Amino acid sequence: MRRLNSIANVARLVVIALSISVLAFQTGASAEEGVEIGFMLKTMQEERYQTDRRLFIEAAEALGATVKFVSSGNDELRQLEQLEEMLDGDVDVIVLQPVNTGTAGALVAMANARGVRVVGYDSMLTNGPLDVMVMQDSWAVGKLQGEALVEWLTEKKGGVEGNIALIMGQPGDSNAQAMSSGLLEILAKNAGLRLIAQRSHVAWSPDLARETADALLVKHDDKIDAFICNNSGMAYGVVAALDAEGLADSAKVFVAGSDADLRNIQYVAQGKQNVEIWKKIAPLAKKAAEIAVKLAKNPDKPVGELVPDARLINNGFAEIPTVVTPVVRIMKDNIDSTMIAEGRFTREQVYQD
């Protein structure tokens, strides 16, 4: 009887031990499923980035991930420090919008060396490694701006001719160059369009853009027909310069921006600015979050298998799997059917009534 009791006790111990092992295994699996994504934006200077951050975090958390968010204030050294902090904090995947697209490949190499894959966000880095890219069609931004300019000149001046100033973002930035290339192709097809200035602006600064516009207006005796700007912030700076000269009127000087910040959409509605290009944030942020979580949960699977809808784009170093999201031209006559109808802004916000 004593022997039978001993066997029964051993059996109970084995069952308990097995139960503990199963529980430990299940706990381990849950821990593996909980992933952390590092989301690194280059700046929060423009209004749109509040939306990028919110939508990305919401999408990642809905997929079971946690997000560690940082912004570097357009400071390249600070972004390097933040990346090192991310890697020391054991994030599973990093989503990176680089401050300097020409040198950010070194940041990706650092992450890859630690076994962390990097998803490029919004601005394609050049001449360096990158695991996968999610971006808007930057070339199409400039093309849409240029097409709107041609239509405006034809309507207002009876012909496609005039003095054009191109207000670019960060010097050497691949996104600024891509947007500008779309416009420059339109200019090349219209001999009457004269590019009187093509200026880059450190940190995409609205204040520097205003200074550039002020100087150009003085130099050309206010005879500038259009300012084409790579983003909304710099378009705001240009409108401020025009306003000081009594020229902030979409019938007098054509102004184009990109990002569709609320202030600029208000300018379009008020007739101070002609066009904004709405680079829809929701598909960009949500797709980036989706891809980042997939990479984190499947560290051994190749990108091509996880992101089958990506197309290959050469960044000067390699063919980068890239997902491209759409852009939309916003003018006074379609604000209601786009920005308001799709819930980006309310009528009260746009028309301030």
C-alpha positions in Angstrom: 0.0 0.0 0.0 2.9 2.3 0.9 4.4 1.6 -2.5 1.1 2.4 -4.3 0.9 5.7 -2.4 4.4 6.6 -3.4 3.7 5.8 -7.1 0.5 7.9 -6.9 2.5 10.8 -5.3 5.1 10.6 -8.0 2.4 10.6 -10.7 0.8 13.7 -9.1 4.2 15.4 -9.1 4.8 14.5 -12.7 1.3 15.9 -13.7 2.1 19.1 -11.7 5.5 19.5 -13.3 4.0 19.0 -16.8 1.3 21.5 -16.1 4.0 24.1 -15.0 6.0 23.3 -18.1 3.0 23.8 -20.3 2.1 27.1 -18.5 5.7 28.3 -18.9 5.7 27.4 -22.6 2.4 29.2 -23.1 3.7 32.3 -21.2 6.8 32.2 -23.4 4.7 32.2 -26.5 2.7 35.1 -25.4 5.8 37.1 -24.6 7.2 36.3 -28.1 3.9 37.6 -29.7 4.2 40.9 -27.9 6.6 43.0 -30.0 7.9 46.5 -29.7 8.3 48.8 -32.7 10.5 51.9 -32.7 8.9 54.7 -34.7 11.4 57.5 -35.5 10.2 60.7 -37.2 12.6 63.4 -38.3 10.5 66.2 -37.0 7.2 67.3 -35.5 7.5 70.8 -37.1 4.6 70.3 -39.5 1.1 69.8 -38.3 0.8 66.5 -40.3 3.2 64.7 -38.1 0.8 64.7 -35.2 -1.4 62.6 -37.5 1.4 60.3 -38.6 2.3 59.5 -34.9 -1.3 59.0 -33.8 -2.4 56.7 -36.7 0.8 54.7 -36.7 0.6 54.0 -32.9 -3.1 53.2 -33.2 -2.5 50.7 -36.0 0.5 49.0 -34.4 -1.3 48.6 -31.0 -4.4 47.2 -32.8 -2.0 44.5 -34.1 -0.7 43.7 -30.6 2.5 45.7 -30.7 3.8 48.5 -28.4 5.4 51.5 -29.9 8.4 53.5 -28.7 8.1 56.9 -30.5 10.8 59.6 -30.9 11.3 62.7 -33.0 14.7 64.3 -33.7 13.8 67.9 -34.5 15.6 67.7 -37.9 18.8 67.0 -36.0 20.9 64.3 -37.7 23.1 63.7 -34.7 20.1 63.4 -32.4 18.6 60.8 -34.7 21.7 58.7 -34.4 21.6 58.9 -30.6 17.9 58.0 -30.6 18.6 55.0 -32.9 21.3 53.8 -30.5 18.9 54.2 -27.6 16.3 52.2 -29.5 18.7 49.4 -30.2 19.8 49.3 -26.5 16.2 49.1 -25.6 15.8 45.9 -27.6 13.1 47.0 -30.1 12.2 44.3 -32.6 11.8 46.5 -35.7 12.5 50.2 -36.4 10.4 52.4 -38.7 12.6 55.3 -39.8 12.0 58.7 -41.4 15.6 59.9 -41.9 16.8 63.4 -41.3 19.5 63.0 -43.9 18.5 60.6 -46.6 22.1 60.6 -48.0 23.7 59.2 -44.8 20.9 57.2 -43.2 22.1 54.0 -44.7 24.6 53.9 -41.9 21.8 53.9 -39.3 20.2 51.0 -41.1 23.5 49.1 -41.1 23.8 49.6 -37.4 20.4 48.2 -36.8 20.9 45.3 -39.1 24.1 44.4 -37.3 22.1 44.0 -34.2 19.5 41.8 -35.9 16.9 44.6 -36.2 15.2 45.2 -39.6 14.3 48.8 -40.7 11.2 50.0 -42.5 11.8 53.3 -44.3 9.0 55.8 -43.8 8.0 58.6 -46.2 11.5 59.7 -47.3 13.6 57.1 -49.2 17.2 57.0 -48.0 19.8 56.9 -50.8 23.0 54.9 -51.5 22.5 52.7 -48.4 20.8 49.5 -47.2 17.1 49.3 -46.3 14.9 46.3 -45.7 11.6 47.8 -47.0 10.2 51.2 -47.8 6.7 52.7 -47.4 6.3 56.1 -49.1 4.0 58.3 -51.1 4.6 59.0 -54.8 6.8 62.0 -54.3 7.4 62.5 -58.0 3.6 62.7 -58.5 3.5 65.5 -56.0 5.6 67.8 -58.2 3.8 66.6 -61.3 0.4 67.5 -59.8 1.7 70.9 -58.7 3.0 71.6 -62.2 -0.2 70.5 -64.0 -2.2 72.9 -61.7 0.2 75.7 -62.6 -0.2 75.1 -66.3 -4.0 75.2 -65.9 -3.8 78.4 -63.9 -1.6 80.2 -66.3 -3.7 79.2 -69.2 -6.8 80.5 -67.5 -5.4 83.7 -65.9 -2.8 84.8 -68.5 -4.0 83.1 -71.7 -0.8 81.2 -72.1 1.7 78.9 -70.4 4.5 81.4 -69.6 5.9 83.1 -66.5 8.6 83.3 -63.9 8.7 80.3 -61.5 10.5 79.9 -58.2 11.0 76.4 -56.8 11.2 76.3 -53.0 12.8 73.0 -52.0 13.3 71.3 -48.6 16.4 70.0 -46.9 19.5 70.2 -49.2 20.2 66.8 -50.7 17.0 65.2 -49.3 15.7 62.5 -51.7 12.1 63.4 -51.1 12.6 67.0 -51.9 14.5 66.0 -55.0 11.8 63.6 -56.1 9.0 66.1 -55.7 11.0 68.8 -57.5 11.8 66.4 -60.4 8.0 66.0 -61.0 7.7 69.7 -61.4 10.9 70.1 -63.4 9.5 67.7 -66.0 6.5 69.9 -66.5 8.7 73.0 -66.8 10.8 71.2 -69.4 7.8 70.6 -71.6 6.7 74.2 -71.5 9.3 76.6 -73.0 7.5 79.7 -71.7 8.1 78.7 -68.1 11.3 80.3 -66.7 12.8 78.8 -63.6 14.2 82.0 -62.0 15.2 80.3 -58.7 15.6 76.8 -57.3 16.5 77.0 -53.6 16.9 74.4 -50.8 16.1 75.2 -47.2 17.7 73.6 -44.2 15.2 71.7 -42.0 12.4 72.6 -44.4 12.2 75.9 -42.6 9.2 78.1 -43.1 11.2 81.1 -41.9 14.0 80.5 -44.4 11.4 80.0 -47.2 9.9 83.4 -46.3 13.3 85.0 -46.4 13.9 83.5 -49.9 10.5 84.7 -51.1 11.2 88.2 -49.7 14.6 88.4 -51.5 13.2 87.1 -54.8 10.3 89.5 -54.8 12.8 92.4 -54.3 15.2 91.1 -56.9 12.5 90.6 -59.6 10.4 93.6 -58.6 7.4 91.5 -57.6 7.3 89.9 -61.1 7.1 86.3 -60.0 4.2 84.3 -61.3 4.5 81.2 -59.1 6.1 79.7 -56.0 6.1 75.9 -56.0 7.0 74.6 -52.5 8.0 71.1 -51.4 5.8 71.2 -48.3 3.1 73.1 -46.5 5.3 74.8 -44.0 7.4 76.5 -46.6 4.3 77.4 -48.6 3.1 79.2 -45.4 6.4 81.1 -45.3 5.9 82.2 -48.9 2.3 83.3 -48.4 3.5 85.4 -45.4 6.0 87.1 -47.7 3.4 87.7 -50.4 0.9 89.0 -47.8 3.4 91.7 -46.7 3.4 92.9 -50.4 -0.3 92.7 -50.9 0.2 89.7 -53.2 -1.3 86.9 -51.2 -4.0 86.3 -53.7 -4.4 83.2 -55.8 -5.5 85.3 -58.8 -2.2 87.2 -58.7 0.6 84.7 -57.7 0.3 81.0 -57.9 1.4 79.1 -54.7 1.6 75.4 -54.3 2.4 73.3 -51.2 2.4 69.7 -50.2 1.2 67.9 -47.0 -2.2 69.6 -46.7 -1.7 71.1 -43.3 -4.9 72.8 -41.9 -3.5 76.3 -42.2 -2.7 75.8 -45.8 -6.1 74.3 -46.6 -7.6 77.4 -45.0 -5.4 79.5 -47.3 -6.7 77.6 -50.3 -10.3 78.2 -49.1 -9.5 81.9 -48.6 -7.9 82.3 -52.0 -4.4 83.0 -50.7 -3.0 79.8 -52.0 -3.9 77.8 -55.1 -3.1 74.2 -54.4 -2.0 71.7 -51.8 -1.1 68.1 -52.5 -2.7 65.8 -49.9 -0.3 63.0 -49.2 -2.8 60.8 -47.4 -1.4 59.9 -44.0 -3.7 57.1 -43.1 -2.6 54.6 -45.7 1.0 55.5 -45.2 1.0 55.2 -41.4 -1.2 52.1 -41.3 0.7 50.2 -44.0 4.0 51.0 -42.3 2.7 49.8 -39.0 1.3 46.6 -40.6 4.6 45.8 -42.3 6.7 46.5 -39.1 4.6 44.2 -37.0 4.8 41.5 -39.7 8.6 41.8 -39.7 8.8 41.7 -35.9 6.6 38.6 -35.6 8.3 36.8 -38.5 12.0 37.6 -38.0 13.2 34.7 -40.1 10.9 35.3 -43.1 12.1 37.3 -46.1 10.5 40.7 -46.9 9.3 39.5 -50.2 7.2 36.8 -48.6 5.8 39.2 -46.0 5.2 42.2 -48.3 4.1 40.6 -51.7 2.6 43.9 -52.9 5.9 45.8 -52.8 7.7 46.9 -56.0 11.4 47.3 -56.4 12.8 50.8 -56.5 16.6 51.4 -56.9 17.9 53.8 -54.2 21.4 53.9 -55.6 22.6 51.0 -53.5 20.1 48.2 -54.0 16.6 47.4 -55.3 14.4 48.2 -52.3 11.0 46.6 -51.8 8.7 49.6 -51.8 5.0 50.2 -51.1 3.8 53.4 -52.7 0.6 55.2 -51.4 -1.5 57.7 -53.3 -1.5 61.5 -53.4 -4.4 63.9 -54.2 -4.5 67.4 -55.6 -6.5 69.8 -53.4 -7.9 73.0 -54.8 -10.7 75.4 -53.7 -13.3 73.5 -55.7 -12.7 70.1 -54.2 -11.9 70.8 -50.6 -15.4 69.7 -49.5 -15.4 66.5 -51.6 -11.9 65.4 -50.4 -10.6 66.8 -47.1 -14.0 67.3 -45.5 -15.9 64.4 -47.0 -13.1 62.0 -46.0 -13.0 63.4 -42.5 -9.5 64.9 -42.5 -10.9 68.3 -41.4 -14.3 69.6 -40.5 -16.1 72.5 -42.3 -15.7 74.6 -39.2 -12.0 74.0 -39.2 -11.5 74.8 -42.9 -13.9 77.7 -43.2 -13.6 78.9 -39.6 -17.3 79.6 -39.4 
